[in-house]
Amino acid sequence: MHVIVLTKRKWVTILICFLIMIVAATLAIVYFCSDKDEAPAAPAMAVVESYELQTIPYTAKEVPVYRVNRDDNVLALTIDAAWDADKTDFILDTLDKYDAKATFFLCGVWVNAYPDKVKEIAARGHVIGNHSLTHPHMNRLTADQIKEEIVGEYNDTVVKTVRELGYEIVQWDIDSIDWKENRSEETILNTVLPKLKSGSIILSHNNGYHIETYLPKLLEKAKEQGYRFVTVPELLPDGEHHIDVNGVWQSN
């Protein structure tokens, strides 16, 4: 039988080795915990990028029209069309019923797919605006590419290029956000109606969720408050003007 004799020196050596193992284990735990904590860094960057994209309109030196400074109780309803057309007839009939005019911003792909609807929109006395060819992210394009698309997200290059072509860029100060399926008719109306003021521009979509129920109520409630709906060109006064830093069209 072999007997291991532990001298004082061996005890010290064993203790040092044991302490080294503990320190190594601790460092390993810290490393792996730190690694897990840093894992969400990529999604966080994605959020920052999205936020910066959304704030471009507020930092650009060239500003589109968000609202017009008027005091005669006029509103402009804008309707974007880039996808289906199954609700378009209802929208047109509803606008006729309430004697309201709108501005339809049409994508080129929608125009090509539904030429008869385009003719009907014009025949009913509404204005047709340019909503680009394919609905791209405009501020990622070159000036030449912008000219092929025209109007949408913007930065200085987009605004300057579009205005050089004789267009005015129109945004909105009231967004129905009717493209989100989880927003009810009541939510949409509670979003839009309290914000109404003369010169406002309202954004809707021709295939928006609940537009068949919220649009008649929006038009009716607005008219009860003394507002009338005109096209965007009618909303913009003639004469000298400037657009302030908040995107409000001001007559000089």
Residue pairs with C-beta under 8 A, 6 or more apart in sequence:
6 14
53 137
53 139
53 153
56 139
56 153
56 154
56 155
57 63
57 64
57 154
57 171
57 247
60 154
60 155
60 156
60 159
61 156
62 154
62 156
62 159
62 160
62 163
63 159
63 243
63 244
63 245
63 246
63 247
64 154
64 159
64 168
64 169
64 170
64 171
64 243
64 247
65 168
65 169
65 170
65 171
65 201
65 236
65 243
65 247
65 248
65 249
66 171
66 172
66 173
66 201
66 246
66 247
66 248
67 173
67 199
67 200
67 201
67 247
67 248
67 249
68 76
68 199
68 201
68 235
68 236
68 237
68 248
68 249
69 199
69 248
69 249
69 250
69 251
70 198
70 199
70 235
70 237
71 198
72 198
73 198
73 226
73 227
73 228
74 198
74 199
74 227
74 228
74 229
74 230
74 234
74 235
75 196
75 198
75 199
75 200
75 201
75 202
75 222
75 227
75 228
75 229
75 230
75 235
76 102
76 103
76 200
76 201
76 202
76 229
76 230
76 231
76 232
76 234
76 235
77 100
77 102
77 103
77 202
77 204
77 229
78 102
78 103
78 104
78 105
78 129
78 170
78 172
78 201
78 202
78 203
78 204
78 232
79 91
79 102
79 103
79 104
79 105
79 204
79 205
79 206
80 104
80 105
80 107
80 131
80 203
80 204
80 205
80 206
81 88
81 104
81 105
81 106
81 107
81 110
81 131
81 205
81 206
81 207
82 106
82 107
82 109
82 110
82 131
82 135
83 110
83 207
84 206
84 207
85 110
85 113
85 114
85 117
85 206
85 207
86 207
87 206
87 207
87 208
87 211
87 212
88 114
88 117
88 120
88 121
88 206
89 120
90 211
90 212
91 102
91 206
91 211
91 215
92 120
92 121
92 124
92 126
94 215
94 216
94 219
95 101
95 102
95 124
95 126
95 219
95 229
96 124
97 216
98 216
98 219
98 220
98 223
98 229
100 219
100 228
100 229
101 125
101 126
101 127
101 229
101 230
101 231
101 234
102 126
102 127
102 229
102 231
103 126
103 127
103 128
103 129
103 170
103 231
103 232
103 233
104 121
104 126
104 127
104 128
104 129
104 206
105 128
105 129
105 130
105 131
105 151
105 170
106 118
106 121
106 128
106 129
106 130
106 131
107 131
107 132
107 133
107 134
107 135
108 132
108 133
108 134
109 133
109 134
109 135
111 118
118 128
121 128
122 128
126 231
127 231
127 232
127 233
129 151
129 170
129 232
130 150
130 151
130 167
131 151
131 152
132 138
132 149
132 150
132 151
132 152
133 148
133 149
133 150
134 149
135 152
136 149
136 152
137 152
137 153
138 146
138 149
138 151
138 152
138 153
138 154
138 158
139 153
139 154
139 155
139 157
139 158
141 149
141 158
143 157
143 161
146 157
146 158
146 161
146 162
147 161
147 165
150 162
150 165
150 167
151 162
151 167
151 169
151 170
152 158
154 162
154 169
158 169
159 169
162 168
162 169
163 169
168 236
170 201
170 232
171 201
171 247
172 201
172 202
172 203
173 195
173 200
173 201
173 247
174 191
174 192
174 195
174 196
174 200
174 201
174 202
174 203
175 191
175 202
175 203
176 188
176 191
176 192
176 202
176 203
176 204
176 205
176 208
176 214
177 183
177 188
177 191
178 188
178 204
178 205
178 208
178 209
178 210
178 211
178 214
179 205
179 208
179 209
180 209
181 209
183 191
183 209
183 210
184 210
185 210
185 213
185 214
185 217
188 210
188 214
189 214
189 217
189 218
189 221
192 202
192 218
193 218
193 221
193 222
196 222
196 225
196 227
198 227
199 235
199 248
199 249
201 232
201 235
202 218
204 211
204 215
205 211
219 229
222 229
236 249
237 249
237 251
239 251
239 252
240 251
240 252
241 249
241 250
241 251
241 252
242 250
242 252
243 249
243 250
244 250
